[in-house]
Amino acid sequence: MPQTLKQDFPKSESKVRQLVSDHLKLTDEPLLLAIYYAPDREPGDIFLFELIKGFGAGSVDPDQKLFEVTYGSSGSLRLEPGQELHLVLTNPQELEIAFNDQWETAMEIRSAIKRKRFRVMYEDRSAKKFMEIIRGG
């Protein structure tokens, strides 16, 4: 059984850095910001939040949920048994609304940042304004 991320954060940082590096190679929807964070839920799992220009064609989820997909271990990303990667994706328009309207997953990310349980894995020139929105001020 893997030790919890809560205890080991940021134990998986090198794995996450490689994943972000792979995502930076995608040019059709450029990566603007990537944050590896440790929320209170699923303490043994890895969480990566990515802000992507053009993701979801710039749409905003009417159900007020950030897009989240989970993956198990794969050839390019080896995880501990029972561990999953949670990839949370959004676009700039949705990010602003999600954090201003305090969507659940947005508040989970903000909380991890306030508790200093995060690492910025990538940020482009526009990331500073998005980090201010995420931090809440």
LINPE-V372897 format. One record per helix or strand of 3 or more residues. SS is the DSSP state (H for helix, E for strand). FROM is the first residue (numbers start at 1). LEN is the number of residues. If there is no record, write none. Layout:
SS;FROM;LEN + SS;FROM;LEN
This chain:
H;5;4 + H;13;12 + E;31;7 + E;46;7 + H;55;4 + E;67;5 + E;85;6 + H;92;9 + H;104;11 + E;118;6 + H;127;9
